[in-house]
Structure formats: C-alpha cells, structure tokens
Amino acid sequence: MRRKLVVANRKMNGSVPGNKEFLEGLIKGTRDCHNADYIVCVPHPYLYQAQAMLADTEIAWGGQNMSRHDAGPYTGSVSPGMLVEFGCKYVIIGHSERRNRGQDSDNSVGERFQAATKAGLTPIFCMGETLEEYEKGLTDLVTIRQLNAVIQQVGIKNLAKCILAYEPVWAIGTGKAATPDHAQSILHFLRGYVILKDVEVGENIRILYGGSMNASNAAQLMSMPDIDGGLIGGASLVTEEFVRICRAANELGSA
C-alpha cells in the first residue's frame, strides 16, 4: 500500500519568526500522526531554519527549485549539492509558476530531474494544464508531454526515484479545486500510462494532487484510489489548516 504524503509548498512566503511558529505548530500537530509522510518546502534562505527545527522529527524538508548545474557562473541559482548540505531530501521540479514565467521548459525540467536524482534528491515533479488547455480537452496530451520529457532523459526505471504531482494550473491559488472524480480520472490515466511502460514503477510511484486542496476537501480528494496525497500551496500558510490536512492523510493511512 502506498503511504499518503502531504507536501507544503510555502512558495515565496515566510519570515524567521513566522516559520518558527508554523514549524512548531506542525511538529506538535503531527506528533501522533505516524501513518503518513510530511514534507515542508521553504524558500532557500530558510532551509537552515527548517533543518535546525525538523532534524529530530519525522517531518522532512526540501527546496522549491534548483539549478541543473553543480556549480558555475549562474548568479542567483542554487545547486543540488547546496540543498543536500542543508539536509534536503526533496526538491520541487517543474512547478507551473516557473514554467509559465519561461524559467522552465519541458527539456530543462528533465535536466533538473536528472541532476536532482544524481545528487540523491527525490524530485517532486509537477505536471498540469492551463485553463485554455483544459477547456480544449488537452489535459491528457499536455501532462503526457511533460512526463515524457523526463522519461526520455532518465528512463522509466529512474522515474521510480520521484514523486509525481498533478497540478491543474487553473486550480492553483484560485480556490477552485478539481473535483475528486476529475482529479482521480487524471491520476488514474497517468498511473496507467506509467504502468504500460513498467508495471512495478507505475503501481508503486506516489502521485499527488495539487491545486486548492484545503482542510475541507483534502480527505475526499485523498480517499480516491490513485491520489496518494497533496502538494499544498495556500493552505500551507495557515498552520491549523495544514495540520488538519496532515491529520486527514494520517487517518486515511491507518484505514
């Protein structure tokens, strides 16, 4: 059985005192929640704080992006090795907010994926369609194109080293989440596609849903058979709400 997983993507938010309050609340709120996994992805300047506060807990931490390069003249970039030095085990790759600003393409995301796994990091690989693509019925084509860009670079076996996250762009930060049935249908399609290429990888890879998941809809979404957890944006900025999502995952994991 695949364990449920909840990931906080706190994006460009936080402060030293605010992070402290959030992490203390999360540690306390999930202290008895051992049936699911939890990851917090913070802005790079706060990785030192996440490492210091989470090192002796069951909560992992990770970066929100990273360079394809190990080192060099790339002002403002952060290398995979730098994340590893701060104890990161995970990194978000290919988030739509980076794709849409032109900072990432299908090809560069594949290169980041390869660099992450080479460094021992687990990529949280994001896929998803825009509202225009959704309305044109292109969801399947867009997500498979994005997924294939990685498979072509690293091979299907190496896909097992990642976590997949389906995030419809039209649902991110809008409060308009995909219905559980719609999210399940897309994740079932994605899992089936991977199974066609490798049964073991497809059946065991964890696939998350992201896009306006909150404390009110988390349990219903995560109860779907192919939804293994959530990549949480806005709701991760409210400690009590994010803890409720984590506890919902824990309850489903113990069922």
C-alpha positions as CSV (number, residue, x, y, z in Angstrom):
1,M,0.0,0.0,0.0
2,R,1.3,3.4,-1.0
3,R,1.7,5.7,2.0
4,K,-0.1,9.1,1.9
5,L,2.2,12.1,1.6
6,V,1.5,15.8,2.3
7,V,3.9,18.4,0.9
8,A,3.8,22.1,2.0
9,N,5.0,24.4,-0.9
10,R,5.2,27.7,1.0
11,K,6.4,29.5,-2.1
12,M,7.9,33.0,-1.6
13,N,6.4,33.3,1.9
14,G,7.7,33.3,5.4
15,S,9.9,35.0,8.0
16,V,12.1,33.7,10.7
17,P,9.5,34.2,13.5
18,G,6.6,33.1,11.2
19,N,8.4,30.0,10.1
20,K,9.2,29.1,13.8
21,E,5.5,29.4,14.7
22,F,4.5,27.3,11.7
23,L,7.0,24.6,12.2
24,E,6.4,24.4,16.0
25,G,2.6,24.0,15.3
26,L,3.2,21.4,12.6
27,I,5.6,19.4,14.9
28,K,3.0,19.5,17.7
29,G,0.0,18.8,15.4
30,T,1.5,15.7,13.8
31,R,3.3,14.3,16.8
32,D,1.0,11.3,16.9
33,C,0.5,11.0,13.1
34,H,2.8,8.1,12.1
35,N,0.7,6.7,9.2
36,A,1.6,9.2,6.6
37,D,4.6,11.3,5.5
38,Y,5.1,15.1,5.6
39,I,7.5,17.4,3.8
40,V,7.9,21.2,4.1
41,C,9.5,23.1,1.1
42,V,10.6,26.5,2.1
43,P,12.4,29.4,0.3
44,H,16.1,28.7,0.2
45,P,17.2,31.3,2.8
46,Y,15.1,29.4,5.4
47,L,16.5,25.9,4.8
48,Y,18.9,26.4,7.7
49,Q,15.9,27.0,10.0
50,A,13.9,24.1,8.7
51,Q,16.9,21.8,9.2
52,A,17.5,23.0,12.7
53,M,13.9,22.6,13.8
54,L,13.0,19.4,11.9
55,A,16.2,17.4,12.2
56,D,14.9,15.3,15.1
57,T,11.4,14.9,13.8
58,E,9.6,12.6,11.3
59,I,9.0,15.7,9.1
60,A,11.3,16.1,6.1
61,W,12.2,19.3,4.3
62,G,13.2,20.3,0.7
63,G,13.8,23.0,-1.8
64,Q,11.4,24.7,-4.1
65,N,13.7,24.5,-7.2
66,M,17.3,24.0,-8.1
67,S,19.8,24.5,-10.9
68,R,20.7,21.9,-13.5
69,H,24.3,22.7,-12.8
70,D,26.6,21.6,-10.0
71,A,28.4,25.0,-9.8
72,G,29.4,27.9,-12.1
73,P,28.6,31.4,-13.2
74,Y,24.8,31.2,-12.5
75,T,24.1,34.2,-10.3
76,G,21.1,33.7,-8.1
77,S,20.9,29.9,-8.7
78,V,21.1,27.1,-6.1
79,S,22.8,23.8,-6.9
80,P,21.7,20.3,-5.9
81,G,24.7,19.9,-3.7
82,M,23.7,23.1,-1.7
83,L,20.3,21.6,-1.0
84,V,21.9,18.4,0.2
85,E,24.2,20.3,2.5
86,F,21.2,21.7,4.3
87,G,19.8,18.2,4.8
88,C,17.2,18.3,2.0
89,K,15.9,15.0,0.7
90,Y,13.4,16.5,-1.7
91,V,13.1,19.3,-4.3
92,I,10.1,20.6,-6.3
93,I,10.8,20.4,-10.1
94,G,8.7,21.9,-12.9
95,H,6.1,23.9,-11.0
96,S,3.8,25.7,-13.3
97,E,4.7,29.1,-11.7
98,R,8.2,28.6,-13.1
99,R,7.1,27.1,-16.4
100,N,4.7,29.9,-17.1
101,R,7.3,32.6,-16.4
102,G,9.6,31.0,-19.0
103,Q,12.1,29.9,-16.4
104,D,11.5,26.2,-17.2
105,S,10.7,24.2,-20.3
106,D,9.9,20.5,-20.6
107,N,13.5,19.9,-21.5
108,S,15.1,21.9,-18.7
109,V,12.8,20.3,-16.2
110,G,14.1,16.9,-17.4
111,E,17.6,18.1,-16.9
112,R,16.8,19.3,-13.4
113,F,15.2,16.0,-12.6
114,Q,18.3,14.1,-13.7
115,A,20.6,16.5,-11.7
116,A,18.4,16.0,-8.6
117,T,18.5,12.2,-8.7
118,K,22.2,12.3,-9.4
119,A,22.7,14.3,-6.2
120,G,20.5,11.9,-4.2
121,L,17.5,14.2,-4.0
122,T,13.9,13.0,-4.7
123,P,12.2,15.3,-7.3
124,I,8.6,16.2,-6.7
125,F,7.8,16.5,-10.4
126,C,4.9,18.8,-11.3
127,M,2.6,18.5,-14.3
128,G,-0.6,20.3,-15.3
129,E,-2.5,22.1,-17.9
130,T,-3.6,25.7,-18.2
131,L,-7.3,26.8,-18.3
132,E,-7.1,27.2,-22.1
133,E,-5.6,23.7,-22.5
134,Y,-8.2,22.3,-20.1
135,E,-11.1,23.9,-22.0
136,K,-9.8,22.5,-25.3
137,G,-9.6,19.0,-23.8
138,L,-5.9,18.8,-23.9
139,T,-5.2,17.7,-20.3
140,D,-4.0,14.2,-21.3
141,L,-1.8,15.4,-24.1
142,V,-0.2,18.2,-22.0
143,T,0.5,16.0,-19.0
144,I,1.9,13.1,-21.0
145,R,4.1,15.5,-23.0
146,Q,5.5,16.9,-19.7
147,L,6.0,13.4,-18.3
148,N,7.6,12.0,-21.4
149,A,10.2,14.8,-21.4
150,V,11.5,13.3,-18.1
151,I,11.2,9.7,-19.2
152,Q,13.1,10.3,-22.4
153,Q,16.0,11.8,-20.4
154,V,16.2,9.5,-17.4
155,G,14.4,6.3,-18.4
156,I,11.3,4.7,-16.9
157,K,13.2,2.9,-14.1
158,N,14.5,6.2,-12.8
159,L,11.0,7.6,-12.6
160,A,10.7,5.4,-9.6
161,K,13.0,7.8,-7.8
162,C,10.5,10.7,-7.9
163,I,7.1,11.7,-6.7
164,L,4.6,12.9,-9.3
165,A,2.3,15.8,-8.7
166,Y,-0.6,16.7,-11.0
167,E,-1.5,20.4,-10.5
168,P,-4.0,21.9,-13.0
169,V,-2.8,25.4,-13.4
170,W,-6.4,26.7,-13.4
171,A,-6.8,25.4,-9.8
172,I,-3.6,26.8,-8.3
173,G,-4.3,29.6,-5.9
174,T,-7.8,30.1,-7.3
175,G,-9.8,28.3,-4.6
176,K,-11.3,26.2,-7.5
177,A,-10.0,22.7,-6.9
178,A,-10.6,19.9,-9.4
179,T,-13.5,17.6,-8.3
180,P,-12.3,14.4,-6.6
181,D,-13.7,12.4,-9.6
182,H,-11.8,14.6,-12.1
183,A,-8.6,14.5,-10.2
184,Q,-8.9,10.8,-9.8
185,S,-9.5,10.3,-13.5
186,I,-6.4,12.2,-14.4
187,L,-4.2,10.5,-11.9
188,H,-5.6,7.1,-12.9
189,F,-4.7,7.9,-16.5
190,L,-1.2,9.0,-15.6
191,R,-0.6,5.9,-13.4
192,G,-1.9,3.7,-16.2
193,Y,0.4,5.3,-18.7
194,V,3.4,4.6,-16.4
195,I,2.2,1.0,-15.9
196,L,2.2,0.4,-19.6
197,K,5.9,1.2,-19.6
198,D,6.8,-0.5,-16.3
199,V,4.2,-2.2,-14.1
200,E,6.3,-2.1,-10.9
201,V,7.1,1.6,-11.3
202,G,3.5,2.5,-12.1
203,E,1.9,0.6,-9.3
204,N,4.3,1.9,-6.6
205,I,5.0,5.5,-7.6
206,R,3.2,8.1,-5.4
207,I,1.1,10.7,-7.3
208,L,-0.1,13.8,-5.5
209,Y,-2.9,16.2,-6.4
210,G,-2.2,19.9,-6.1
211,G,-4.4,23.0,-6.7
212,S,-6.6,24.5,-4.0
213,M,-6.6,21.4,-1.8
214,N,-7.6,22.5,1.7
215,A,-8.8,21.2,5.0
216,S,-12.4,21.0,3.8
217,N,-11.7,18.9,0.7
218,A,-8.5,17.0,1.5
219,A,-10.0,13.9,2.9
220,Q,-12.4,13.4,0.0
221,L,-9.6,14.0,-2.6
222,M,-7.1,11.8,-0.8
223,S,-9.6,9.0,-0.4
224,M,-9.5,8.5,-4.2
225,P,-7.6,5.3,-5.0
226,D,-4.9,6.9,-7.2
227,I,-4.5,10.1,-5.2
228,D,-1.6,9.5,-2.8
229,G,-1.6,12.9,-1.1
230,G,-1.4,16.6,-1.7
231,L,1.0,19.3,-2.8
232,I,-0.3,22.2,-0.8
233,G,0.3,25.8,-1.5
234,G,-2.1,28.4,0.0
235,A,-3.3,26.2,2.8
236,S,0.2,25.6,4.0
237,L,0.4,29.2,5.1
238,V,-2.2,28.6,7.8
239,T,-0.8,26.3,10.4
240,E,-4.1,24.9,11.7
241,E,-5.4,24.2,8.2
242,F,-2.2,22.5,7.1
243,V,-2.2,20.3,10.2
244,R,-5.8,19.3,9.5
245,I,-4.7,18.1,6.0
246,C,-1.9,16.2,7.5
247,R,-4.2,14.6,10.1
248,A,-6.6,13.6,7.3
249,A,-3.8,11.9,5.4
250,N,-2.8,10.1,8.6
251,E,-6.4,8.9,9.2
252,L,-6.6,7.6,5.7
253,G,-3.3,5.9,6.1
254,S,-4.5,4.0,9.2
255,A,-7.7,2.8,7.5
